[in-house]
Amino acid sequence: MKKLIAMILALTLALACGAAMADTFIHGIDPEYPPFSYLGDDGEYTGFDVEIAKAACEVAGLDYEIFAVDWDNKLIQLDNHECDVIWSGMTILDSMKEAGYVISKPYYDNTQVLVVKKDSGIAASTDLAGKRVAVQLGTSGEALLNGDLADLKNSFEELVTCQSFLVCFTELEGNGVDAVFVDLPVAAAYVAGKDGLEILDEQLGAEQYGLAFRKDDAELCAKIEDAVDQLVASGKYAEIAAKYPDIVNNLLFLNAE
């Protein structure tokens, strides 16, 4: 009898733990991607995507956890259940859909830009012939330079791939590269605090941000999308967005035609 009771208790505990895990939403972010996801001055992760994800979990009744992914390996980490979603200024790519990932509806219009030093003499992408240009590994920018903008890349002396945008900008400021190919909101957030840098007035590739879930998680995607819709309807979404003025005008849920 004692063995039977012990087995029942163990099974009950296991089921309870499984239920608790099922109710936890693990948010996969790029930890160096302001203003969408980054480490705040208080040592906690914050940013537009982080705040929206936390608020959506409150609406959906899910416990919230955050997980800093290696952006170049983000989909591998998603597949390995290290997180439940990639939600961090992630560009929607056809290759993700073709691979079977569940992709949310888009929420942000983005473009790629070039950041250079103000005294560089570089005024357009055509001035980068023979120059060194940095881009983050695993990003849509890298894919663009290896695809539709391959001719531009081939004019460079070298395309330098870095683990994060922060490393890209460090290379630029240290004269390791002549330009950084980067998403516009990230460029705007970084350049705002740097007098010696500028964003070239040239947009190189339109794209949209969305969320990526595993192929069997369509129900979870729908649950999160519904929670975000409720945030939009309640005004909470706009309230959070107001903290990030550089991206407000490109947020699709607030600027629908």
Secondary structure, DSSP 8 states (H G I E B T S, - for coil): -HHHHHHHHHHHHHHHHHHHHHTEEEEEE-TEETTTEEE-TTSSEESHHHHHHHHHHHHHT-EEEEEE--GGGHHHHHHTTS-SEEEEEEE--HHHHHTT-EE----EEEEEEEEEETTS---SGGGGTT-EEEEETTSHHHHHHTTTTHHHHHHSSEEEEESSHHHHHHHHHTTS-SEEEEEHHHHHHHHTT-TTEEE-S----EEEEEEEE-TT-HHHHHHHHHHHHHHHHHTHHHHHHTT-TTTGGGBTTTS--
